[in-house]
Amino acid sequence: MKSLLSAVCLLLFTSFTTGSYHQPTPTAQPRPLETYTPPVFTELPLGTIKPTGWLRNQLLIMEKGTTGHLDEVHNKIKKDNGWLGGKGDGWEETPYWLDGAVPLAYLLDSKPLQEKVLRYINWTLDHQRPSGYFGPITKAEREQGVQITADNCEQGEDWWPKMIMLKVLQQYYTASQDPRVIPFMTKYFHYQLQSLKKCPVGKWTEWATSRGTDNVMMAQWLYGITRDKSLLELASLVESQSFPWSTWLGNRDWAIEAATNQNGQNWMHRHAVNVGMALKAPAVNYQRTRDEQYLKALKTGFNDLMTLHGLPMGIFSGDEDLHGNDPSQGVELCAIVESMFSLENIIAVTGDVHYMDALERMTFNALPTQTTDDYNAKQYFQIANQVQVSRGVFDFSLPFDREMNNVFGMRSGYTCCLANMHQGWTKFAQHLWYRTRDNGLAALAYSPNQLKAKVGSDNTEVTINEITDYPFGDVIHFEIKTPKPVAFPFTLRIPGWCKEATVSLNGKPISKAKAGQLYTHNQTWKNGDKLTLHLPMEVTTSNWAKNSRAVERGPLVYALRLEEQWEEGHNEVEGKYFSIFPKGDWNYGLVEQVIKDPLKNVQVTIKPLADSFVWNIANAPIELRTSARKIPAWQVVEGVARQPVTDRNGLYKGKVGEAVEAITLIPYGCTKVRIVAFPVVR
C-alpha cells in the first residue's frame, strides 16, 4: 500500500498515461434483450451447512444474545412492530434483524428461533395486497382505507425496506421450500414493474436509490427459478433508476473523489454501507447481461477502493464516509457485514479466488473485534490503530454530537448496526460451500462445519465433515460419508497467501497446488474417503499508509497484545456503554530487521484452540513475538494515535528508545485496543 496522497497520484498518473481515466463502462439504461448468465457457483440451500467447532460456538453465543432476542430488548422492534401489523417500526431495522436471525435459526436448527422469525414471515406472506404490494400497513391504508395498486402506488411506502425483506424471504424459501414464497415474490415484482414509472425507486428515500442492487439481485434470483422474462425487464429498470455504481466503480474518478472530498455534497455516494452493498452491482449486472465490461469495472473499482481507502484488517474506511487509508480512520460495522455479503455473491458469479481471499481477510480480522463476547454490544466505528475505546470526536467524518460512535454499547451510534450485525457470521457460515455447474461441490472459504448435499449424476446425498482449526490451523480435513460410491468434482480454493498447498487423499499426497487458484479433484468417492488440504502459513509483512507495516500469517493479521481496562458508563439517550483503555505501552515501532526477514525475526507460538473459543485476548491461540523500539513522541491526541510520518525508505526518523524490546502480537480479531499498522525504526 502507498500513502493516500501517493496512491491518488499513482492512480491519476496511470489513468492519464494509459487513457483509461474515462474508460468505457457499462450503461445503466434498460436493455430490451438481456442475456442471463448462470453463476459459476450456486449457493446451497440454507441449512445444508451446519457449523461445528469454534464457528458453531460463535453462533450459539449469538443465539443467546441479541441475534436470538433482539425483539425482546430493542424497543424499536419490540413495541407494536409494523411487520406484525402494528404502528411501530415498519422500515429497515426489523428486516435487518431477520436477515441474520433467519439463517441463524436454520444453521442451528433452533426451533424456538424459527418459530420467532416465522411470526414476521407469516404476517408478511399472509398480508400481501391483491395488487402484489406488501409490507407494513401504510398510513393511507390505516386512516383512509385506501387499497394500494400500481395506479395509486404513491399511497405505498419506501421500496428500500422491502428489498431487505425479499432477502429474508429468499433465505427462508431455500430452507423450507414454502410454496407461498415464489408466487408472493412474482406478484410483488409484477406490481413493482407496473409502478416504477409513476413511483420510481427514489420516490421516498435516497436509501432506495443507493441500494437498488439488492432489488435487482432478488429479481434475478427469481428469474433463475421461473424464467419469467419480465423479471429481467424489472431488473434493468431498477438498475436504471438507482445509483450507477458499476459506472462509478469502473471509471476510477469516483474512488479518487471520495478520497479527496469530505464535504456534505453527494455524501450518499461515499457512505460506506452503501458502498459495501454496491460492491456486488457489477457482478449482478454481468449476470443479467453477460457484458464483460462489468467484471472489468468490478476489478478496477475494488482495487481502487482498497488502494485508496483500504485498512490492514481487510475492509475500507468508512466513518461514515469513505475516509482514506490512514489507520486512524474508522469503519462502520454495517459496512463490514454488507461488504461480506457482497463478496459472497461476487464469488458465486465470478468464481474469482481474489474475492474469496478478500472475504476471509475481512471476516477473520475486521468482523470479530467489533462486538463484545456475549454479542450484546457493538461498536458503531472501529479504528485500525485503536489505542483507546472511548467517547470522543476522533478523526471521524460523522462523529455525532453525543460522541458515542467508538464505545461498545447496545444502542451506541445508530441502531442500524444493532439490527444489521447479525448477518455477518451467519451468512459467512452459509457460504463456506457452493455447488458447481457439474453438480459437484466447492469449498471456497474454510471453517469447521458439516455439509449434507446431493452430488453426481444421480443426486446421491453425501455428508462431508470439515474438521479444522482454520484460520488458526493450517490443515483442513474433509471426511466423506456416502451410501454408495459416487463420482463428483471436489473443488478447493488455494489462497493467494499460500505459496504451495499440498492435497492428500487417505493420507497420501496426490498433488501440489500453487497460490491463488482453484484446485479440483474428480474421482469416484467411497464411504470413508478423507481429503486433506495443507496450507502452510508463513509470517509476512504488508505495507500500508505512511509506510506503516502490518504483520500477517495466513489469513490473519496480527496486532499488538495489550491488556484491557474496561470502564462502564451510561448515556441518557443511548444507555449503557463500555470504554476500554490499554494497561501498557503501545507506542512501538517494529525494528527494520523484522521487515527485512520476518521468518527469522518473528517467533510463532501456537496453543490448542479452546473448546469454548471466543475472539478475545484470553483465548488468542497464536502469539507472535518480535522486536520493537518505543517512539516517545507518538502519543494520543483527542483519542487518536495519529500515524508517525516515515521517509520514502519506510523508516521513522524521529527519536526512538534505545532499548530493543520484545513485543507480543495476537490475531487482530482478538483485540479491542491495539496497534496493527506499525512504523518501522532502526
C-alpha positions as CSV (number, residue, x, y, z in Angstrom):
1,M,0.0,0.0,0.0
2,K,1.1,3.6,-0.6
3,S,0.2,6.6,1.4
4,L,-3.1,8.1,0.5
5,L,-1.5,11.0,-1.4
6,S,0.9,8.9,-3.4
7,A,-1.9,6.4,-4.1
8,V,-4.1,9.2,-5.6
9,C,-1.2,10.4,-7.7
10,L,-0.4,6.9,-8.9
11,L,-4.0,6.3,-9.9
12,L,-4.2,9.7,-11.7
13,F,-0.9,9.0,-13.5
14,T,-1.9,5.6,-14.5
15,S,-5.3,6.8,-15.7
16,F,-4.0,9.6,-17.9
17,T,-1.0,7.8,-19.3
18,T,-3.0,4.7,-20.3
19,G,-6.0,6.7,-21.4
20,S,-8.2,4.8,-19.0
21,Y,-9.5,7.7,-16.9
22,H,-12.8,7.7,-18.8
23,Q,-12.6,4.0,-19.8
24,P,-15.8,2.6,-21.5
25,T,-18.2,1.4,-18.8
26,P,-21.5,-0.4,-19.0
27,T,-24.6,1.7,-19.5
28,A,-27.2,1.7,-16.8
29,Q,-30.0,2.1,-19.2
30,P,-32.6,-0.7,-19.6
31,R,-31.9,-3.2,-22.4
32,P,-34.7,-4.8,-24.4
33,L,-32.9,-8.1,-24.7
34,E,-30.8,-9.4,-21.9
35,T,-28.5,-12.5,-21.8
36,Y,-28.8,-14.1,-18.3
37,T,-25.7,-15.9,-17.3
38,P,-25.9,-18.6,-14.5
39,P,-23.4,-18.1,-11.7
40,V,-20.1,-20.1,-11.8
41,F,-21.0,-21.4,-8.3
42,T,-24.5,-21.8,-6.9
43,E,-25.5,-21.2,-3.3
44,L,-26.6,-24.2,-1.4
45,P,-30.0,-24.3,0.4
46,L,-29.9,-22.7,3.9
47,G,-29.5,-25.5,6.5
48,T,-27.4,-27.9,4.4
49,I,-24.2,-26.5,6.1
50,K,-24.1,-26.9,9.8
51,P,-21.2,-25.1,11.6
52,T,-19.1,-27.0,14.1
53,G,-16.2,-26.2,16.4
54,W,-15.4,-22.6,17.1
55,L,-17.8,-21.3,14.4
56,R,-20.8,-23.1,16.0
57,N,-19.8,-21.7,19.3
58,Q,-19.9,-18.2,17.8
59,L,-23.4,-18.8,16.5
60,L,-24.6,-20.2,19.8
61,I,-23.4,-17.1,21.6
62,M,-25.4,-15.1,19.1
63,E,-28.5,-17.2,19.7
64,K,-28.2,-16.5,23.4
65,G,-27.5,-12.8,22.8
66,T,-29.1,-10.1,20.7
67,T,-29.5,-12.2,17.5
68,G,-31.8,-14.6,19.2
69,H,-33.5,-12.0,21.4
70,L,-33.4,-8.5,19.7
71,D,-37.2,-8.4,19.6
72,E,-37.2,-8.6,23.4
73,V,-34.5,-6.0,24.2
74,H,-34.7,-3.4,21.4
75,N,-37.8,-1.3,21.7
76,K,-38.0,-0.3,18.1
77,I,-38.6,-3.9,17.2
78,K,-40.3,-4.9,20.4
79,K,-43.1,-2.4,20.5
80,D,-46.1,-2.6,18.2
81,N,-44.0,-3.8,15.3
82,G,-45.1,-2.7,11.8
83,W,-44.0,-6.0,10.3
84,L,-46.6,-7.7,12.5
85,G,-49.4,-5.2,11.6
86,G,-48.7,-2.6,14.3
87,K,-47.9,1.0,14.1
88,G,-44.2,0.6,15.2
89,D,-41.1,0.0,13.1
90,G,-42.0,-0.5,9.5
91,W,-38.8,0.5,8.0
92,E,-35.3,-1.2,7.9
93,E,-34.4,-2.5,11.4
94,T,-36.8,-5.4,11.7
95,P,-35.9,-6.8,8.2
96,Y,-32.2,-6.2,9.1
97,W,-32.5,-8.3,12.2
98,L,-34.4,-11.1,10.3
99,D,-31.8,-11.1,7.6
100,G,-29.4,-12.5,10.2
101,A,-31.8,-14.2,12.6
102,V,-33.4,-16.4,9.8
103,P,-30.1,-18.0,8.7
104,L,-29.1,-18.5,12.4
105,A,-32.4,-20.3,13.1
106,Y,-31.7,-22.8,10.3
107,L,-28.0,-23.1,10.7
108,L,-28.5,-24.2,14.3
109,D,-31.8,-26.0,13.8
110,S,-33.2,-23.8,16.6
111,K,-36.9,-24.4,16.7
112,P,-37.6,-21.5,19.2
113,L,-35.8,-19.1,16.9
114,Q,-37.5,-20.5,13.8
115,E,-40.9,-20.0,15.5
116,K,-39.9,-16.4,16.4
117,V,-38.9,-15.3,12.9
118,L,-41.8,-17.1,11.3
119,R,-44.2,-14.7,13.0
120,Y,-42.8,-11.9,10.8
121,I,-42.5,-14.1,7.7
122,N,-46.0,-15.4,8.0
123,W,-47.5,-12.0,8.6
124,T,-45.7,-10.7,5.6
125,L,-46.8,-13.5,3.3
126,D,-50.4,-13.5,4.6
127,H,-50.9,-9.8,4.2
128,Q,-49.8,-9.2,0.6
129,R,-52.3,-6.9,-1.0
130,P,-54.3,-8.0,-4.0
131,S,-52.1,-5.8,-6.3
132,G,-48.9,-7.5,-5.1
133,Y,-47.8,-4.7,-2.8
134,F,-46.6,-5.9,0.6
135,G,-45.2,-4.6,3.9
136,P,-46.5,-2.8,7.0
137,I,-49.9,-1.2,6.8
138,T,-49.4,2.3,5.4
139,K,-50.9,5.5,6.8
140,A,-53.2,5.8,3.8
141,E,-54.5,2.2,4.3
142,R,-54.9,2.6,8.0
143,E,-56.5,6.1,8.1
144,Q,-58.3,6.3,4.7
145,G,-59.0,2.6,3.8
146,V,-57.0,3.0,0.6
147,Q,-56.3,-0.1,-1.4
148,I,-52.8,0.2,-2.9
149,T,-52.5,-0.6,-6.6
150,A,-50.0,0.3,-9.3
151,D,-52.3,3.2,-10.3
152,N,-52.1,4.8,-6.8
153,C,-48.6,3.4,-5.9
154,E,-47.8,6.8,-4.2
155,Q,-50.0,5.6,-1.3
156,G,-47.5,2.9,-0.7
157,E,-44.2,3.4,1.2
158,D,-40.4,3.2,0.7
159,W,-39.1,0.5,-1.6
160,W,-35.9,0.1,0.5
161,P,-37.1,-2.0,3.5
162,K,-38.9,-4.3,1.1
163,M,-35.6,-5.1,-0.6
164,I,-34.2,-6.4,2.7
165,M,-37.4,-8.4,3.4
166,L,-37.1,-10.0,0.0
167,K,-33.6,-11.3,1.0
168,V,-35.2,-12.7,4.2
169,L,-37.9,-14.5,2.2
170,Q,-35.3,-15.8,-0.3
171,Q,-33.3,-17.4,2.5
172,Y,-36.4,-18.8,4.2
173,Y,-37.5,-20.3,0.9
174,T,-34.2,-22.2,0.4
175,A,-34.5,-23.6,3.9
176,S,-38.2,-24.5,3.8
177,Q,-39.4,-24.7,0.2
178,D,-42.5,-22.9,1.4
179,P,-44.8,-22.9,-1.7
180,R,-46.1,-19.4,-0.8
181,V,-42.8,-17.6,-1.4
182,I,-42.4,-17.9,-5.2
183,P,-46.0,-16.7,-6.1
184,F,-45.6,-13.9,-3.5
185,M,-42.4,-12.6,-5.0
186,T,-43.7,-13.0,-8.5
187,K,-46.8,-11.0,-7.7
188,Y,-44.8,-8.3,-6.0
189,F,-42.3,-7.9,-8.8
190,H,-45.2,-7.6,-11.3
191,Y,-46.6,-4.8,-9.2
192,Q,-43.3,-3.1,-8.9
193,L,-42.7,-3.3,-12.7
194,Q,-46.1,-1.6,-13.3
195,S,-45.4,1.0,-10.6
196,L,-41.9,2.2,-11.2
197,K,-42.7,4.7,-13.9
198,K,-45.0,6.6,-11.6
199,C,-43.2,5.7,-8.3
200,P,-39.5,5.4,-9.2
201,V,-37.0,3.7,-6.9
202,G,-36.0,7.0,-5.3
203,K,-39.5,8.4,-4.8
204,W,-39.4,8.1,-1.0
205,T,-35.8,7.9,0.0
206,E,-32.3,8.1,-1.5
207,W,-31.5,5.0,0.5
208,A,-33.5,3.0,-2.0
209,T,-31.8,4.7,-4.9
210,S,-28.4,3.9,-3.4
211,R,-29.3,0.3,-2.7
212,G,-31.3,-0.8,-5.7
213,T,-28.8,-3.5,-6.4
214,D,-30.4,-5.7,-3.7
215,N,-33.7,-5.3,-5.5
216,V,-32.1,-6.3,-8.9
217,M,-30.4,-9.3,-7.3
218,M,-33.6,-10.7,-5.9
219,A,-35.5,-10.2,-9.2
220,Q,-32.7,-12.1,-11.0
221,W,-32.7,-14.9,-8.4
222,L,-36.4,-15.4,-9.0
223,Y,-35.8,-15.4,-12.8
224,G,-33.3,-18.2,-12.3
225,I,-36.3,-20.3,-11.0
226,T,-39.3,-19.1,-13.0
227,R,-37.7,-17.8,-16.2
228,D,-40.3,-15.0,-16.3
229,K,-38.6,-12.6,-18.7
230,S,-40.5,-9.6,-17.1
231,L,-38.1,-10.1,-14.1
232,L,-35.1,-9.2,-16.3
233,E,-37.0,-6.2,-17.6
234,L,-37.7,-5.2,-14.0
235,A,-34.1,-5.7,-13.0
236,S,-32.9,-3.4,-15.8
237,L,-35.5,-0.8,-14.9
238,V,-34.5,-0.8,-11.2
239,E,-30.8,-0.6,-12.2
240,S,-31.5,2.4,-14.4
241,Q,-33.3,4.3,-11.6
242,S,-30.6,3.5,-9.0
243,F,-27.1,4.9,-8.4
244,P,-24.9,3.9,-11.3
245,W,-22.4,2.0,-9.1
246,S,-21.0,-0.1,-11.9
247,T,-20.1,3.1,-13.8
248,W,-18.6,4.7,-10.8
249,L,-16.5,1.7,-9.8
250,G,-15.2,1.3,-13.3
251,N,-14.4,5.0,-14.1
252,R,-11.9,5.4,-11.2
253,D,-12.7,9.1,-10.6
254,W,-15.4,8.2,-8.1
255,A,-12.9,6.5,-5.7
256,I,-10.4,9.4,-6.1
257,E,-13.1,12.0,-5.5
258,A,-14.2,10.1,-2.3
259,A,-10.6,10.1,-1.1
260,T,-10.2,13.9,-1.6
261,N,-13.6,15.4,-0.9
262,Q,-15.2,15.0,2.5
263,N,-17.8,17.7,2.5
264,G,-21.6,17.3,2.6
265,Q,-22.0,17.2,-1.2
266,N,-23.0,13.8,-2.5
267,W,-22.1,12.1,0.8
268,M,-24.5,9.2,-0.1
269,H,-22.2,8.3,-2.9
270,R,-19.4,7.6,-0.5
271,H,-21.4,6.3,2.5
272,A,-19.5,3.2,3.5
273,V,-22.6,1.0,3.9
274,N,-23.9,2.0,0.6
275,V,-20.5,1.2,-0.9
276,G,-20.4,-2.2,0.8
277,M,-23.8,-3.1,-0.7
278,A,-22.8,-1.7,-4.1
279,L,-19.7,-3.8,-4.5
280,K,-21.8,-6.6,-6.0
281,A,-23.5,-4.3,-8.5
282,P,-21.1,-5.0,-11.4
283,A,-21.4,-8.8,-10.8
284,V,-25.2,-8.7,-10.6
285,N,-25.3,-6.7,-13.8
286,Y,-22.9,-9.0,-15.5
287,Q,-25.1,-11.9,-14.6
288,R,-28.0,-10.3,-16.4
289,T,-26.2,-9.0,-19.4
290,R,-23.0,-11.1,-19.9
291,D,-21.3,-7.8,-20.6
292,E,-17.6,-8.4,-19.7
293,Q,-17.2,-4.6,-19.0
294,Y,-19.0,-5.1,-15.7
295,L,-16.4,-7.6,-14.5
296,K,-13.6,-5.1,-15.5
297,A,-15.5,-2.4,-13.6
298,L,-15.6,-4.7,-10.5
299,K,-11.9,-5.4,-10.6
300,T,-11.0,-1.8,-11.2
301,G,-13.3,-0.5,-8.5
302,F,-12.4,-3.0,-5.8
303,N,-8.7,-2.4,-6.4
304,D,-9.1,1.4,-6.3
305,L,-11.3,1.2,-3.2
306,M,-8.8,-0.9,-1.3
307,T,-5.8,1.1,-2.6
308,L,-7.2,4.5,-1.6
309,H,-9.3,3.5,1.4
310,G,-8.1,0.0,2.5
311,L,-7.1,-0.8,6.0
312,P,-4.9,-3.7,7.2
313,M,-7.8,-5.8,8.6
314,G,-9.3,-6.2,5.1
315,I,-12.0,-3.5,5.0
316,F,-12.1,0.0,3.6
317,S,-12.5,3.0,5.9
318,G,-16.0,4.5,6.4
319,D,-16.8,6.7,9.4
320,E,-19.5,7.0,7.8
321,D,-17.9,8.3,4.6
322,L,-15.1,6.6,2.8
323,H,-12.1,8.3,4.5
324,G,-8.8,7.3,3.1
325,N,-6.3,4.6,4.2
326,D,-4.8,6.1,7.4
327,P,-5.0,3.6,10.2
328,S,-6.5,6.2,12.5
329,Q,-9.7,6.2,10.5
330,G,-12.8,4.2,11.4
331,V,-15.2,1.8,9.8
332,E,-18.8,1.1,10.5
333,L,-19.9,-2.4,11.5
334,C,-22.7,-2.4,8.9
335,A,-20.2,-1.7,6.2
336,I,-18.3,-4.9,7.1
337,V,-21.3,-7.2,7.1
338,E,-22.7,-5.8,3.9
339,S,-19.3,-6.0,2.1
340,M,-19.1,-9.6,3.2
341,F,-22.5,-10.4,1.7
342,S,-21.5,-8.6,-1.5
343,L,-18.3,-10.7,-1.7
344,E,-20.3,-13.9,-1.1
345,N,-22.4,-13.0,-4.2
346,I,-19.4,-11.8,-6.2
347,I,-17.7,-15.2,-5.6
348,A,-20.8,-17.1,-6.9
349,V,-21.0,-15.0,-10.1
350,T,-17.3,-14.7,-10.9
351,G,-15.5,-17.7,-9.3
352,D,-12.6,-15.4,-8.7
353,V,-10.2,-16.5,-5.9
354,H,-9.2,-12.9,-5.2
355,Y,-12.6,-12.1,-3.8
356,M,-12.6,-15.3,-1.8
357,D,-9.4,-14.3,-0.1
358,A,-10.8,-10.8,0.5
359,L,-13.9,-12.3,2.2
360,E,-11.8,-14.4,4.6
361,R,-9.5,-11.5,5.4
362,M,-12.5,-9.3,6.2
363,T,-14.3,-12.0,8.2
364,F,-11.4,-13.2,10.3
365,N,-10.0,-9.8,11.1
366,A,-12.4,-6.9,10.9
367,L,-15.6,-8.7,12.0
368,P,-14.8,-10.3,15.3
369,T,-13.3,-7.3,17.1
370,Q,-16.4,-5.0,16.8
371,T,-18.8,-6.9,19.1
372,T,-18.5,-8.0,22.7
373,D,-18.0,-11.6,23.8
374,D,-21.7,-12.0,24.5
375,Y,-22.8,-10.4,21.2
376,N,-24.9,-7.9,23.2
377,A,-22.9,-4.7,22.5
378,K,-21.1,-3.4,19.4
379,Q,-19.0,-0.5,18.2
380,Y,-20.5,1.7,15.6
381,F,-17.0,2.6,14.4
382,Q,-13.8,0.6,15.0
383,I,-10.4,2.0,14.3
384,A,-7.4,0.1,12.9
385,N,-4.8,1.6,15.3
386,Q,-7.2,1.8,18.2
387,V,-5.3,2.7,21.4
388,Q,-8.4,3.5,23.4
389,V,-12.2,3.0,23.1
390,S,-14.0,6.0,24.4
391,R,-16.4,8.8,23.8
392,G,-15.0,11.4,21.5
393,V,-14.9,13.0,18.1
394,F,-11.7,11.2,16.9
395,D,-11.0,11.6,13.1
396,F,-14.4,10.6,12.0
397,S,-16.3,12.3,9.2
398,L,-19.5,11.8,11.2
399,P,-18.7,11.9,15.0
400,F,-22.3,12.7,16.2
401,D,-23.0,15.2,18.9
402,R,-23.1,12.7,21.8
403,E,-19.7,11.3,20.8
404,M,-20.8,7.7,21.2
405,N,-19.6,6.2,18.0
406,N,-16.5,4.4,19.3
407,V,-17.7,2.9,22.6
408,F,-19.2,-0.5,22.9
409,G,-22.9,-0.4,23.6
410,M,-26.1,-2.0,22.5
411,R,-27.5,1.4,21.3
412,S,-24.4,3.4,20.8
413,G,-24.2,5.2,17.5
414,Y,-27.1,4.5,15.1
415,T,-29.1,1.3,16.0
416,C,-29.0,0.2,12.3
417,C,-25.8,-1.8,13.2
418,L,-27.5,-3.3,16.2
419,A,-30.1,-4.8,13.8
420,N,-27.8,-5.5,10.9
421,M,-24.7,-7.0,12.5
422,H,-26.3,-10.5,12.7
423,Q,-25.9,-11.3,9.1
424,G,-22.1,-11.3,9.2
425,W,-21.3,-14.6,10.8
426,T,-24.5,-16.4,9.7
427,K,-24.1,-15.7,6.0
428,F,-20.4,-16.4,6.1
429,A,-21.3,-19.9,7.5
430,Q,-23.9,-20.4,4.8
431,H,-21.3,-19.6,2.1
432,L,-18.5,-21.9,3.1
433,W,-19.6,-24.2,0.3
434,Y,-21.1,-23.8,-3.2
435,R,-22.4,-26.2,-5.8
436,T,-20.5,-26.4,-9.1
437,R,-22.1,-26.4,-12.5
438,D,-21.4,-30.1,-13.0
439,N,-23.1,-31.0,-9.7
440,G,-20.0,-31.1,-7.6
441,L,-19.0,-29.2,-4.5
442,A,-16.6,-26.3,-3.9
443,A,-15.1,-25.4,-0.6
444,L,-14.3,-21.7,-1.1
445,A,-13.9,-20.4,2.4
446,Y,-12.8,-22.5,5.3
447,S,-14.1,-23.1,8.8
448,P,-15.3,-26.2,10.8
449,N,-18.7,-27.5,9.6
450,Q,-20.7,-30.4,8.4
451,L,-22.2,-30.4,4.9
452,K,-25.1,-32.6,3.6
453,A,-25.6,-32.2,-0.2
454,K,-26.7,-34.1,-3.3
455,V,-24.0,-34.7,-5.8
456,G,-23.2,-36.6,-9.0
457,S,-25.3,-37.6,-11.9
458,D,-27.9,-39.4,-9.7
459,N,-28.0,-36.8,-6.9
460,T,-26.5,-39.0,-4.2
461,E,-26.7,-37.4,-0.8
462,V,-23.3,-37.2,0.8
463,T,-22.1,-35.9,4.2
464,I,-18.8,-34.1,4.4
465,N,-17.3,-33.3,7.8
466,E,-14.8,-30.4,7.5
467,I,-12.5,-30.8,10.5
468,T,-10.1,-27.9,11.1
469,D,-9.0,-25.1,13.5
470,Y,-8.7,-22.8,10.5
471,P,-8.0,-19.8,10.3
472,F,-5.6,-20.6,13.2
473,G,-4.5,-24.0,12.0
474,D,-3.2,-24.8,8.5
475,V,-4.7,-28.3,7.9
476,I,-8.2,-28.9,6.8
477,H,-9.6,-32.5,6.7
478,F,-12.7,-33.4,4.6
479,E,-14.2,-36.7,5.7
480,I,-16.7,-38.1,3.2
481,K,-19.7,-40.3,4.1
482,T,-21.7,-41.7,1.2
483,P,-24.2,-44.6,1.0
484,K,-22.6,-45.8,-2.3
485,P,-19.6,-44.8,-4.5
486,V,-20.4,-41.6,-6.3
487,A,-18.4,-39.6,-8.8
488,F,-18.3,-35.8,-8.5
489,P,-15.7,-33.0,-8.7
490,F,-14.4,-31.6,-5.4
491,T,-13.0,-28.1,-5.7
492,L,-10.7,-26.4,-3.2
493,R,-9.6,-22.8,-3.0
494,I,-5.8,-22.3,-2.7
495,P,-5.4,-18.8,-1.1
496,G,-3.2,-16.2,-2.7
497,W,-1.1,-16.0,0.5
498,C,-0.2,-19.7,0.4
499,K,2.9,-20.3,-1.8
500,E,2.2,-24.0,-2.3
501,A,-0.5,-26.2,-0.9
502,T,-0.5,-30.0,-0.5
503,V,-3.6,-32.1,-1.2
504,S,-3.7,-35.6,0.2
505,L,-6.1,-38.5,-0.2
506,N,-6.4,-41.0,2.6
507,G,-3.1,-39.9,4.0
508,K,-1.1,-40.0,0.7
509,P,-0.1,-36.8,-1.1
510,I,-1.7,-36.6,-4.5
511,S,-0.9,-33.0,-5.7
512,K,0.8,-29.7,-5.1
513,A,-1.2,-26.6,-5.9
514,K,0.1,-23.0,-6.4
515,A,-1.3,-19.9,-4.8
516,G,-4.4,-18.1,-6.0
517,Q,-6.1,-20.9,-7.9
518,L,-9.0,-23.4,-7.7
519,Y,-7.9,-27.0,-7.4
520,T,-10.4,-29.7,-8.5
521,H,-10.1,-33.4,-7.8
522,N,-12.5,-35.5,-9.7
523,Q,-13.0,-39.2,-8.8
524,T,-15.4,-41.7,-7.6
525,W,-15.7,-41.2,-3.9
526,K,-16.2,-44.0,-1.4
527,N,-17.5,-44.0,2.1
528,G,-14.7,-43.1,4.5
529,D,-12.5,-41.3,2.0
530,K,-10.6,-38.4,3.5
531,L,-9.3,-35.5,1.5
532,T,-6.8,-33.2,3.3
533,L,-5.6,-29.8,2.4
534,H,-2.4,-28.4,3.9
535,L,-2.0,-24.6,3.6
536,P,1.4,-23.7,5.1
537,M,1.3,-20.3,6.7
538,E,4.4,-18.1,6.7
539,V,4.9,-14.8,8.6
540,T,5.0,-11.9,6.2
541,T,4.6,-8.1,6.4
542,S,2.5,-5.8,4.3
543,N,2.8,-2.1,3.5
544,W,0.1,0.4,4.5
545,A,-0.5,4.2,4.8
546,K,2.6,6.3,5.6
547,N,4.8,3.3,5.1
548,S,3.5,1.5,8.1
549,R,3.7,-2.2,8.3
550,A,1.3,-5.0,9.4
551,V,2.4,-8.5,10.3
552,E,0.4,-11.3,8.8
553,R,0.3,-15.1,8.9
554,G,-2.0,-16.9,6.6
555,P,-5.5,-15.2,6.5
556,L,-4.9,-13.5,9.9
557,V,-3.4,-10.0,10.5
558,Y,-1.7,-9.6,13.9
559,A,-1.9,-6.7,16.3
560,L,-0.1,-5.6,19.5
561,R,-1.4,-7.5,22.5
562,L,-2.5,-5.0,25.2
563,E,-4.1,-5.8,28.5
564,E,-7.5,-4.1,28.7
565,Q,-9.1,-1.9,31.3
566,W,-12.9,-1.8,30.8
567,E,-15.0,1.0,32.3
568,E,-18.8,1.1,32.3
569,G,-20.7,4.3,31.6
570,H,-24.2,5.4,30.9
571,N,-25.8,7.9,28.5
572,E,-29.3,9.1,29.0
573,V,-30.2,8.5,25.4
574,E,-28.0,5.6,24.3
575,G,-27.9,3.7,27.5
576,K,-25.1,1.6,29.0
577,Y,-21.7,1.5,27.2
578,F,-18.1,0.5,27.8
579,S,-14.9,2.3,27.3
580,I,-11.6,0.4,27.1
581,F,-8.1,1.6,27.8
582,P,-4.7,-0.2,27.5
583,K,-2.9,-1.0,30.6
584,G,0.6,-1.0,29.0
585,D,2.6,1.0,26.5
586,W,1.5,0.8,22.8
587,N,3.7,3.4,21.0
588,Y,6.1,0.9,19.4
589,G,7.8,0.8,16.0
590,L,9.0,-2.5,14.5
591,V,12.7,-2.8,14.1
592,E,13.9,-2.8,10.5
593,Q,15.2,-6.4,10.7
594,V,11.6,-7.7,11.2
595,I,10.6,-6.2,7.9
596,K,13.7,-7.5,6.0
597,D,13.4,-11.0,7.3
598,P,10.2,-11.8,9.2
599,L,10.7,-15.5,9.1
600,K,13.9,-15.1,11.1
601,N,12.8,-12.3,13.4
602,V,9.3,-13.4,14.4
603,Q,8.7,-16.4,16.6
604,V,5.4,-18.2,16.4
605,T,3.7,-19.9,19.3
606,I,0.5,-22.0,18.7
607,K,-1.7,-23.0,21.6
608,P,-4.6,-25.5,21.5
609,L,-7.8,-23.9,20.5
610,A,-10.2,-23.7,23.4
611,D,-13.4,-25.7,23.2
612,S,-15.3,-22.5,24.2
613,F,-13.3,-20.3,21.9
614,V,-14.4,-16.7,21.6
615,W,-12.5,-13.9,19.9
616,N,-10.7,-12.1,22.8
617,I,-7.2,-11.7,24.2
618,A,-7.6,-14.5,26.7
619,N,-8.4,-17.1,24.0
620,A,-5.9,-16.0,21.4
621,P,-4.5,-19.3,20.2
622,I,-1.5,-17.8,18.4
623,E,1.2,-15.4,19.6
624,L,4.0,-13.8,17.6
625,R,7.0,-12.5,19.4
626,T,9.2,-9.9,17.7
627,S,11.4,-6.8,18.4
628,A,10.4,-3.2,18.6
629,R,11.5,0.2,20.0
630,K,9.4,2.8,21.6
631,I,8.6,6.1,19.8
632,P,8.3,8.6,22.7
633,A,6.7,11.3,20.5
634,W,3.9,9.0,19.4
635,Q,1.1,9.9,21.8
636,V,-2.7,10.0,22.0
637,V,-4.2,13.3,20.8
638,E,-8.0,13.6,21.1
639,G,-8.3,9.9,21.5
640,V,-6.3,9.2,18.3
641,A,-2.9,7.7,17.7
642,R,-2.1,9.6,14.5
643,Q,0.4,7.8,12.4
644,P,4.0,9.0,12.5
645,V,5.4,10.0,9.2
646,T,8.2,7.9,7.7
647,D,10.5,8.7,4.8
648,R,10.4,7.2,1.4
649,N,12.6,4.4,2.5
650,G,10.0,3.4,5.1
651,L,11.8,4.5,8.2
652,Y,10.7,6.7,11.0
653,K,13.4,9.4,11.5
654,G,12.4,10.8,14.9
655,K,13.8,9.9,18.3
656,V,13.3,6.3,19.4
657,G,14.0,4.4,22.6
658,E,17.5,2.9,23.0
659,A,16.3,-0.5,24.2
660,V,15.1,-3.1,21.8
661,E,12.0,-4.7,23.5
662,A,10.1,-7.9,22.8
663,I,6.5,-7.4,22.0
664,T,3.7,-9.9,21.5
665,L,1.2,-9.8,18.7
666,I,-2.1,-11.7,18.6
667,P,-4.8,-12.1,15.9
668,Y,-6.3,-8.7,15.2
669,G,-9.8,-10.1,15.7
670,C,-9.0,-11.0,19.3
671,T,-8.1,-7.4,20.3
672,K,-10.1,-4.4,21.3
673,V,-7.2,-1.9,21.8
674,R,-4.2,-2.4,19.6
675,I,-1.6,-1.2,17.1
676,V,-1.8,-3.1,13.8
677,A,0.0,-0.7,11.4
678,F,3.5,-0.1,12.9
679,P,6.1,2.5,12.0
680,V,9.5,1.0,11.2
681,V,12.6,2.1,13.1
682,R,16.2,1.2,13.0
